[in-house]
Amino acid sequence: MARIRAFENAAEVASQGGVQAWGLSASSTPALVRGPLHLSTGQEAVATGVCANLFREDLLTSTHRGHGHTLAKGADLNRMMCELFGRSTGYNRGKGGSMHIADFSVGMLGANGVVAAGIPIAVGAAHALKLQKKPHIVACFFGDGAVNRGPFLEGLNWAGVYRLPVLFICEDNRISATTPTGPMTAGDGASARAKSMGLRCEQVDGNDVIAVEGVAGELADWVRHGNGPAFLHAVTYRFKGHVSVDPGAYRDAKEVEQALANDPLRLARTALLEAGEPAASIDAIEAAARIEVEVALAIAKSSPWPDPSTAYEDVMDTGKGQWR
Amino acid sequence: MSAAVTTMTYAQAACLALQEAMRADPNVIAIGEDLGRGGIFGQYRGLPQEFGPGRIIDTPISESTIMGAAVGMALAGLRPVVEMRVVDFALCAIDELVNQAAKNRFMFGGQGRVPLVARMPIGLWSASAAQHSQSLEAWFAHIPGLVVATPSTPADNYGLLKASLASGDPVVYMEHKELWGIEGEVEPGATVPLGKARVAHVGRDLTIVSWSRSMHDCMAAIPLLEKERYSIELVDLRTIWPWDREGVLESCAKTGQLMVVHEAVQAGGFGAEIAASVAEELGIRVKRLGAPRIPAGYSQPLEDESRIGAAKIVAAAKSFLG
C-alpha cells in the first residue's frame, strides 16, 4: 500500500500540465507524464488485499485506474514509471503509458482504456485456464461504473455458465468519472446483479486492507477449488479527480473530508500499532517506498526515448511494411 | 504430400481447413452461437462430433464477450476461431475487436499476441434486409493490426482460412453468405498466402479488381464483354488487408485502365483505396462500381438496387472504355 501511494503521489506531481481539460490549459513546459493519468490514491487497500491472495501464475485484468493492481501483482516499479514517462525502457516501450500499464510476465494482462473491457478478456483467459486444466485463477478488477455496461452482464453470465475460475472485484469508488454512480444505477447495484446470476458474492470495506485480504482470500480459495466464479464488492473512495489534473470540485466537501479520515493507509497504521508494531517500523516502510519512487523517477527521467522507428514494430506480422 | 484434389462446397472447404488445423494443434478451438449444431450455415458440420463441446464451444448470444473472451483465450495461449454468424452482429463486438484484439500487441509493447480468426460472413443473402446483408470489409481494413480476408472460391476458403489460422495476427475472415453452396476443386494441403491476389482471367484492355461474391458477377460479365471485343483481366484480390498492391499495379500497368467492383457501398469502400493508389502510382484512368449508399431493402426490386450483377458491370465497363 505504501508503495502504491508513493507511486501515485509522484506520478501526480509529474503529470501536472499534461492534459488540457477541466478548464486548464497545458503547461508551457511539457509534463514528464503526459496524457490522462487516472490515480488510485485512496483505493490501495483493494489492490493490496486482493493480490496478496494471488500467485505469480494467476492472471489479472485491470481498469484505466490500474497502477495499484499492477504493483500489487508484482510488477517492477521502475519499469512502470518509465512507461508513464513514455520511455523505451517502460513495460510497453512507451507505446501504452498509464492507461495501458501491463506486465504480462507476472500475469498482469493490462490496464484498459475502455470501462468494463477487461471483463470479457478475464473471462476468456479463465476459460483458457480451465480448458488447459491449469490450477490458476483470474482476478478481474473493474469499477462501479462498469456494472452499467453490457460486457458486465455478458461476462458474469459467461463465467457462471462455464463455471470459470474468475474472481470478479468491483472496486466501488462510488463515482463514474465525474458522475455519482448511485443515481445512475437501477436496483441494488453491483452485488445484487452478481447474485442474480448465481455468483457467490461478498461485500467488504475496501479501505480495510486486512478485511479485504481475508474475504478475498476466502473467495480466491473457493474459485481455485473449481467452484466457479465469485464476486467481491469492495467499497472504497477515490481521493483524487477522474484524472490527475481534475480537482474533483464537483464532489461534496464533507464527503471528501469523511473519506480522507478513512484513508486506508491510516487505518492500516492504526491496526498495526494496535497489534504492537512499533511506529518507527511503519515509518521506515513508508520512507523506503518514497525512496524507491525517487529512484524510479530518476531512472525514468534519464531513460532514452523510444526510437521513432519502433512505432512500426509489433503492429502485425502479416503485411509488415505495408503502412499505406 | 497433398491429398487428391476433391470437389467440395465453399462451406465444406472451410470445415476441412478448420478440421485439419484442429487436428494439428490442440490449442485451436472455435467459439460462437449455435456451433454445437454445426453452425447456422453448416460451416462447422461434423466438427462438434469429432472435437466435442470443449473445443467447439456453444456460447450464449453475447457477441461482446464471444470476441472479448477470444482475446483473453488468445493471451492465455489458445488460438480461437470466433464465429459471429454475420458481420452485422459483429458490430456488437466492435470494442473487443477494434480496441482490444487489434491493438493489444502494439499497445502493450509486444508483450502478448492475439492470434484469433474472427469469422463474420458478409453480403446480400436470401432477402435478409438491412441488418443481415452488409459488406463491411472496408471498416476493418481501416484498423491497424487487423488482417481482412474475403475468399471467393472453395479453394480460397480452404487456403485462406488455413493461412489465417497460421498467421498469428487477428484476422477478420469474411465468407460470403451466398457462396456457401458453390462447388469447386480443393487440393488439401495447398496454401493460399494472405496478401496475394489471383489473376482469374487474363486480358489486355481493362483490369477489373474484385473480391468475394462480386468475383462471380465479374466472371459472368467477361464473356459478355468479350463478345463486344473487350479483353478483360480480372484480379481476385482475396485479401483486403494486406492487399496485393504489386499484383494489382502489375496488371494495371499492362492494361492501362482499372475498374474496381465490389458489393459493399461504393462511397468510402475499399475500391476507393485501390483506385486512388493505382491513380497515384500509374496516373491511369480509374473507375469504381459498388452499391449505392442505401441500406439493403427486403423486397426483391429494392434489394436489386444494392446488387451489382453482370449487367451493371458490363454497362459500367462499356461506358468507361468508350
Interface residues (C-beta under 8 A of the other chain):
Chain A: L59 T61 G90 Y91 N92 R93 G94 K95 G96 H100 A102 D103 F104 S105 L109 G110 N112 G113 V114 A117 I119 P120 I121 A122 V123 G124 A125 A126 H127 A128 L129 L131 Q132 V138 G150 P151 E154 G155 N157 W158 V161 E313 D314 V315 M316 D317 T318 G319 Q322
Chain B: I29 G54 R55 T59 P60 S62 S64 T65 M67 G68 A69 A70 V71 G72 M73 A74 L75 A76 G77 L78 P80 D95 E96 N99 Q100 N104 R105 F106 M107 F108 G109 G110 Q111 G112 P144 G145 L146 V147 S167 G168 D169 P170 V171 L194 G195 W241 P242 W243 R245
